[in-house]
Amino acid sequence: MYYELLELKIDYMKGEDLPPFVFDIYDVDKAFIGDDDTDYMGRCIVKLEDTAHKRITEETDSVDLKPETPKWHSIRYK
């Protein structure tokens, strides 16, 4: 199993309601000749309250804000 943490920076005011994040997931197979083969795997919709994240506080001195336990979300094709 493979998982990669991608940093997503958003500009919003504290307490402001945000719409859900919509991720379209693709798989790309690199081709030696011609164009790369891109396959659509599905879509994932994630609400902010359903994310696994660490909040930045004055006590946080670490640059690594990776959550201890990742939260997995369903990818749906339809």
Rosetta blueprint (number, residue, H / E / L):
1 M L
2 Y L
3 Y L
4 E L
5 L L
6 L L
7 E L
8 L L
9 K L
10 I L
11 D L
12 Y L
13 M L
14 K L
15 G L
16 E L
17 D L
18 L L
19 P L
20 P L
21 F E
22 V E
23 F E
24 D E
25 I E
26 Y E
27 D E
28 V E
29 D E
30 K L
31 A L
32 F L
33 I L
34 G L
35 D L
36 D L
37 D E
38 T E
39 D E
40 Y E
41 M E
42 G E
43 R E
44 C E
45 I E
46 V E
47 K L
48 L H
49 E H
50 D H
51 T L
52 A L
53 H L
54 K L
55 R L
56 I L
57 T L
58 E L
59 E L
60 T L
61 D L
62 S L
63 V L
64 D L
65 L L
66 K L
67 P L
68 E L
69 T L
70 P L
71 K L
72 W L
73 H L
74 S L
75 I L
76 R E
77 Y L
78 K L
